[in-house]
Amino acid sequence: MESHIVTCSEELLRHNDECLRRFSTDFNREDVSFFDEVKPTFELIMDLASEWKVQADRWIRENKPKYIHPSQIDATIKNFEQVVLQSYYKNTNVQRFKNMHHSNQYVIESIVSGINKKQDLT
């Protein structure tokens, strides 16, 4: 189970960084096709995020980490929705976007770090 969380986490981190890159480099792009670009990317990432959420929630229940809570997992899923969508549409404050990106990264990396520490102890 833990290796699956790590795999999903790494994939989510890659997508999170891809969204930041898209937001930063395609800032003035206005020819975005919702059905051809946004929707398929959104569905792919949210399917992965849903799978990650189930695994992360289970890991939290079983391991009771000190600094990771179920509410952070829920917030990360909501942030991912916004990060993916806002990476295509620039209707948001740049600082807000970067804060959501950083929050996603922090929670996911914290879980991976917790898993790695536990594995180092065994």
N, C-alpha and C positions, 0 to 999 in steps of 0.2 A: 504494500500500500504506500509506504513512504517514498519508494522510488518513483511511483506514479505521480505523487504530489510534486516531487522535485521536477519531473519531466514536464508536467503541466505548468508549473511555476516558471520554468525557464522559457517555455513557449510564450506564456503571457508577458514576461519581461521583454521578450523580443518584439512582440506586437505593441507593447507600451512604448518602446523606443521608436518603433516604426511610425507610430502615431505622432510622436514628438517631431520626428524628422519631417513627416508630411506637413505638419502644422507650421514648422519653421521655414521649410523651403518652398512650399506651394502656397504661400500666404495670399497671393493675389489671384489665384486660379479661380475662375468663375464658371468653367465649362464642366462641372462635376455632374455626372449622370447618377441619380439616386439608385435606379434599378440595376445599372451596369457596374457601378463601383462601390457605392456606399452600402447598400443593402447586403450584398454578398460578404463584404468584409465584416460588417457588423454582425451578421449571423454566425460567421465562422468564429469570431472572437468571443461572442457571447455564449456560443455552445461550449467552447473551451473553458470560459469563465464559470459557467454553470457546473461543469464537471469538476473543476478545481474547487469550487465552493463546497460541494458535497464532501470531497476528500479533506479539505481544510477544516471544515466543521467537525468531521469525525476525528481528525488528528487533535484538534483542540479539546474535544470532550475526553479523549483517551489520555492525553498527555498533560493537560492543564498547565500550559505555559504561563509564566508569570506576566508577560507583557503583551500577549496577543489575546484578543477577546472576540467572541462571535460578532459583536457589533462592528468590529473593524473589517471583518470579512464581508458583511452586508454593505458597508460603505464602499469597500473596494469594488464590488460588483457595480454599484451605482456610479462610481467614478469612472469605471471602464466604459460604461454606456456613453457617458458624456465625452470622455477622451476620444473615443472612436468617432463619434458624430462630429464633435467640434474640430477634429483634425481635418475634416473636409470643409466645414463651414466656419468661417472666421468671425462668428457673431459673439465671441466671448473675449473677455479680458485676457491678455497674454499671461499675466501673473496668475490668474485663476486657473488657466489651463495647465501651466507649469506646476502649480501646487497640487492639482489632481494627479498629474503624471507622477510627481515625486511621492505622493501619498501611496499610490498603487505600488510603486517600486519599493517603498519602505516596508509595507505590510508583507508583500510577497517575499522579499529578501529576508525578512525576520522569520518567516515560517521555514524557509530553506535553511537558514542559519540554525534554528532550533532543532530541525531534523538532523542536520550534520553534527551538532553538538551531542545529541542523544546517541547517534551512531558511533561517535568517537569514544563515548563512555562504555559502550558494550564490547 
